[in-house]
């Protein structure tokens, strides 16, 4: 940022005052610095003002040039995942008014920016091989993420191909969320029996929803999932018996076919799971939902669990 003339002159005068080579002996034999003469008409002071004014103008020109360069760079295509992600969030779509990218001051962009038409709310950009870039996107339906429809995906594909780097192939995709299946053993204080099932259901659904939104295309950690349940009020202990997942299937079989198994028989097979779609919800196949999984029971004095298949165990 450019300095003012007075700021520059003050710094020059301070440098002169500290330079002993600019000292002189006056008529009384006293050694003084040339800054001793504080008259505004002093030649040395005029010189510092002229030099300061020239430097200030030069710095102002530098600021103008830097702002122009940064503005151009900010709007130009770059080999950056963050740039592609930012541009995908700026994508606009309308069913009645096609949004067409145009060259505005040599920059490809929408001539009119309308935030109400910016439908992409989640996006991940992953570089591939041979100048390919995989772009996963999702929109928001209600308060949950959802896939774009085929027309929206096609428009988004055309958009990033138009504004992106000419050497790069962008692959835009948007899918329904992956399904994750969790069978926990949750030991809790018996006084929480009226609310434990609801609390566990809300905690799992909220965690999956939040994780999908703040870490789109990120991984879910088995330890984090366990901690979410362990930190519920009234919960004494948690054991994850089964954690498995699968991509969305429009016509799933009666029994879901899980393609990834993270925990089996309380044994950790994989500590992380990255959803294919970039986000996930709990398994929704009848018989495998949270309602089906969370079965209340009690722990007897002998250590037996009643009923034997219970997952919510009062102690």
N, C-alpha and C positions, 0 to 999 in steps of 0.2 A: 504494500500500500504506500502510495506516494506520501512523502513528508512535506510539511509546509515550509515556506521560505524561512520563517523565524526558527523552526526546529533545526533546519540544516545550518543556519548561520550561528545558532547557539553552539552547536557541536564543533563548528570550525573555530569559533572564538575560544572554546575550551581547549582545543588542541593547540592553538597558538599560545595560549597562556601557559601551557605546560612545556613548551619548547624553549629551552634555555638558549638556543642559538639565536633566538629573536630578542634577546635582552640587549639593553644599551645602558650607558652611563650618562646621566643627565649633567647639567651644568654644576650641580652641587656634589658631584662625585658619587651619587647614589645609583646603584644598579636597578634598573626597572625593566619590565616587559613592555612591549609596544602596546599591549592592551591597557596600560596605565592611562593612556589618553582616551577618555571615554566620549569625546566629542563626536557627534553624529557626522561632522564634516571631515573627520580624520580619514586620510587616504586609505589606511589599512582597513577601516570599517567599511568604506565604500567598495573596496575590492571583495571583501567577504560577502557583501550583499549581492553584488553582481554574480559571483560564483554560485551562491546559494540559489538565486533565482534561476540560473541556467540548469542546475541540478534538479530543482523542483519540477521544471517543465519537462526535463528528460524522464523523470520518474513517472509523471502523469502520462506521458506518451507510452511508457512501458506498461502501465496499468491498462490503458485502452487496448493495446495490442494483445496483452495477456487475456483480457476479457473476451475479445473477439475470437482468439484461438480456442479458448476453453468452450465457448458457446458452439463453435463449429465441431469440436471434438465430441461434445456431449450429444450432438445430434447425428453424428456420423457412425456408420457401422464399425464395430470393433470386434476383435476375436476375444470376446469376454462373455462368460456365462451370465454375469450380472447384467450386462447390456441387453442380451437376448431376453432374459427374464423380465427386465423393466419394460422392454418393448411389447412383450406378450401381455403384460398387465395393461398396456395402453391400447390393446386391440379393441376395435369397436364392431358391433354387429347389430343389425336391425332387420326384421323380417319384412318391413315395408319400404325402407329407404337404404338400398345397398351402400355400404361404406367402402369407397374406392380410394386407394392410396394414390396421391398425386405428388408431383415434384413441386415443392414450395421453396423458392430460393435454393434450388439444386438439391434439396433434401427431401427424400420420400417420406411422406407423412399424410395423415388425414387433414384435409383443408380446414375442417371444423372439429374441434375437440369437444366431445360430448360424454362426460363421465357416466351418464346414465346408460350409455351403450357399451360400457366396458364390462364385459360379462365374465372375464377370467379372474378368479379370486385366489387360485392356487396354481403354482407353476414351478417345475423343476427343469433344469437344463443340464444334460449330461453329455459331454463330448464322447464320441465314439472313434472308430478307426476310419482312415481314408477320408478325412474332411466330412464326417457325418456328425450330426448333433441330434440327440434325442430330446424332444421337448414334451413333457407330460403336463397336461393342464386339467383343471376342474373349475366348475362354477359353484355357486351357492344356491341351494334350494331350501327355503325355510331357514333353518339354522344349521344345515348340514351340507357338506360337500357333495356334489353330484357331477356326473359326466356331461360334457357338451354333446349335443346331438350331431348327426352326421353332417348336416349343412353348416353348422357352426365350426366343426373341425375342419371342413373343407375350406371355409373362409379364412380360418386362422392359419392353415397351411399356406394358402396363397399369399396371405399378408406377410408372414415371416420370410417366405421365399423372395418376395419382392424387395423388402427392405434390408434383408440380410446380406452377408458376404457372398459374392458371386461364385466363389470357389467351394462353398460349403453346401451340403445337402442337409436340410432340416426335416426331421421326421416328427410331426406333431401327432400326439395320441391323447385320447381321453377315454377312460374306462370306468365301469362301475367298480365300487370299492371291493377289495379283497375281504374274505370272511375269515375271522379268527375264532377258534374254538378253545375254550378254557374250562377245565374241570378242576376247581380248587377244593381243598379241604380247609375249611375256615372254622377255627375254634373260637368261640365267643362267650362272653358272660351272659348267662341265661336271661337276665333282666332286659336284654335288648332283643328278645325273641320277636316282639311285635313289629320291629322295624328293620331287623338285620337283612332280610331278603331284599327289601326296597333299597336300603343303603348300599348294598353290594352291587345291585343292578345299576343304580345311578352312578356309582363310582366307576364301574367298568365302562359304561357308555360315555360318561363325561371324559374319562381319560383317553379313550380311543378318538373321540371327536376333537379334543384339544390337541392331541399329538398329531393328528392328521393335518390340522390347520397350521400349527406352529412349526412343524417339521415335515412338511409335505415331501414325500419320497424318501423320508428318513427311515431309520430302523427302530423297531420297538425292542427294548431290552427286557429280558425275562425278570431281571432283578427289579426293574422299575415297576413292572406289573405286580410283582409280589409286594413291593413296598406300598403301592397304592391301596391294596387290600389290608395290609398289616397296619396301616395308619388310621383305619376307620375306628371311630369310637366304639369301644366295647369288644373289639377283636383282640384275642390273646395270642393267636398263632395262625400261620398260613403255610400250607404245603400245596404246591402246584403239582397235581397228579398228571395232568395232560394239558399240553398247549400245542395246537396244530392249526394250520391255515391253508387256504386254497384261493385261487382266483375266482372271480364271479363266473357263474355258469347260468345262462338264460334258462336252461331246462335241466336243472340238477337232478341227479338220480335220488331215489328215496333216502339212500344213505350217502352223505357227502363224501367225496373222494379228496382227501387232504393231500396236497402235493408237498407240504413242508411240515415236518414234525420237530418242534423245538424241545418239548419235554414229554417223555413217555415213561409211565410207571415211576413217576417222581425223579427220573434221571434226566439230566440236562443233555440233550443231543446237540442243540445249537443255542447259544445265548442271545442271538439276534435274529430278527426277522424283518426283511425289507419287502413291503407289499409291492406286487407287480403294478397295481394301478396308482401307487403313490400314497394311498390312504386306505383305511379299513374300518369295518364295523364288526360287531359280534355275529357269529353264525346265526342265520335266520331260517335254516331248514327245520321244519317241525320235528320235535324230538331232540333237537340239539341247541335250542335257544337257551338264554339265561334262565328263563322260567323253568325249563326242563332240567337244567343242570343243577340249579340251587334247590336241594332237597333238605328240608329241616330234619334234624335228628337230635339225639341226646347221647351223652357218654355215661354209661353206668359205672357203678363203683368198681366193677371188675375190669373196666376198660373197654367193654363191648360197646359198639355204636349201634343205636337203634333209631331208624331202620338201618340195615347194613349198608345201603347204598347212599346214605346221607352225605351231603357235602357241607351243610351248615350245622355244626355240632355244638350244642349248648353244654357248657361245663360249669 
